Amino acid sequence: MIEQTKRILSDLVAFPTVSADSNRDMIAYLANRLEDCGAQVDILADDTGAKANLFATFGPLRDGGIVLSGHSDVVPVADQDWTTDPFKMVEREGRLFGRGTCDMKGFIAATIAMAPQYAEVVRDRPLHLAFTYDEETGCIGASHLAQALVARSLKPALAIIGEPTSMQIVEGHKGCFEYTTRFEGLAGHGSAPDLGVNAVEFAVRYVSRLLALRDDLKTRAPPNSRFDPPWSTVNLGALNGGQVHNVIPSKARVDWEMRPVQASDAAYVKDTLQTYCESVLLPAMRAVYPDAAIETEVIAEVAGLVPADENEARRIVSELTGANDVQLVSFGTEAGIFQSLGMDVVVCGPGSIEQAHKADEFLSVDQLEGCLTMLSRLGSKL
């Protein structure tokens, strides 16, 4: 089984499914293999037709099923110093090198390798395989898939998200909210700053308020929070604006994110910034230039995975892996989207997040074997 899985993984790595590009060829490959095993396969394209989710089902199309989910997209390799071709898998010293081997085509390859067995053992409880697009750019595909499941009134009971956790069970992670805030001011000569509206200056004031909120969030950490760090975080990703020394810049942009441990923190940050813009920044800008503007674009608001007292997914994966400990992590996944549909959810998959997104990304063969063991035992739960 491991050799077959490695061959499938090699095929998957060869599809350069960087988020900026199409994933349709890889989705077609997965669909063909699953259809050959007798699965009911739906390909759900996005509005452009360039991207698609795949949702496949073994067994009856009814509520109460189990979802195995992974994302098909990978991060770029540009400006990374790879020692091998990132889109040609290489095995060396028990490690499988290639973009996406760890994050997270290894898990997808394992589920495809197990598909013939699932076709034989599934009876009353359906097993669904969900492969999404654009997880790396805001979990867009998973959100699209969630809408499709709601429209079909299909309610699986639980989901296992195969992100790299070294086959440890993860029952919680922070949310990931990403924004771009744009400032529209009035250009002018640098010698007369009072006659223009310097968009960069107002962006800096906005950033200063944002960083003050970052410190405030440290005081709002929930008691006994298990996250590391235990509070919601804010990160300033980019501040862009202006061109030359002696021109008042009319445009600026701030890219930023927050990772809330609780919904109230996200609301606190957004409400405080909105009030600051409406009561302080915009009146000052529009006193000089009435058409001045500050607009925030939501890039993504991906819910976190909230630990639950009762969690069938946690219980099942614990039985399958023999692991009794559960963890919380800081990195985000699509798990919260599945949880929002009423499913019990855990994250558990092969490979370490330490290898994800880096040059010479790799997945160890023993991790892939551990994943196959878990997935093979899953057949007893169907």
KACORLIN-V867280 format. One line per field, one symbol per residue. ss: DSSP state (~ for helix, > for strand, _ for the rest). phi: phi as a letter, one per 20 degrees, with the letter a starting at -180 (. if undefined). psi: psi as a letter, one per 40 degrees, with the letter a starting at -180 (. if undefined). A space follows every 10 residues. Layout:
BEGIN
ss=???
phi=???
psi=???
END
This chain:
BEGIN
ss=_~~~~~~~~~ ~~~____>__ ___~~~~~~~ ~~~~~~___> >>>>>_____ _>>>>>>>__ _____>>>>> >__>______ _________> >>__>>>___ ~~~~~~~~~~ ~~~~~~~~~~ ~_____>>>> >>_______~ ~~~~~~~~~~ ~______>>> >_______>> >>>__>>>>> >>>>_>_>>_ __~~~_>_~~ ~~~~~~~~~~ ~~~~~~~~__ __________ __>>>>>>>> >_____>>__ >>>>>>>>>_ __~~~~~~~~ ~~~~~~~~~~ ~~~~~~____ __>>>>>>>> >>__>_____ _~~~~~~~~~ ~____>>>>_ ____~~~~~_ ___>>>>___ __~~~_____ _>>>~~~~~~ ~~~~~~~~~~ ~_
phi=.fffffffff ffffeeeggf dfdfffffff ffffffenfe ddddfffene cbeccdcdnf ebfnfdddcb eeecefdgmd eeecffdcfc dblmcdeqfn gecbffffgf fffeggffge efceefdddc cddlffdplf fffffgffff felecfebbd eeffclmeed dabffcddbc dddddcfaef fcffeccfff ffffffffff fffgffffed gfgmgefcff dfdcceeacc rnccfddffe cbbcdbbccf ebffffffff ffffffffec ffgffffdcg efbccdeeea ceffeegcfd bfffffffff emedeccdce febegfffff eneeccdaae ndffefmdfl gbcfffffff fffffffggf ee
psi=dddddddddd dddehgfide iieddddddd ddddddeeih hhhgiadded iiihhihhai giieihhhii ieiiiiehei gieihefhhh hhfeihiihe ddgfeddddd dddedddddd dhcdhihihh hiifdefefd dddddddddd defhgidiih hfiheffihh eiiiihhhih hihhahiahe egdeeihhdd dddddddddd ddddddddee hihfheihie iiihhhdihi iididehhhe iihhhiiigi eidddddddd ddddddddec dddddeddhd eiihhhhhdi ghiihhhidh hddddddddd eehdiiiiid iiaeddddde eeihiihhii ihedeieiif hihidddddd ddddddddde e.
END
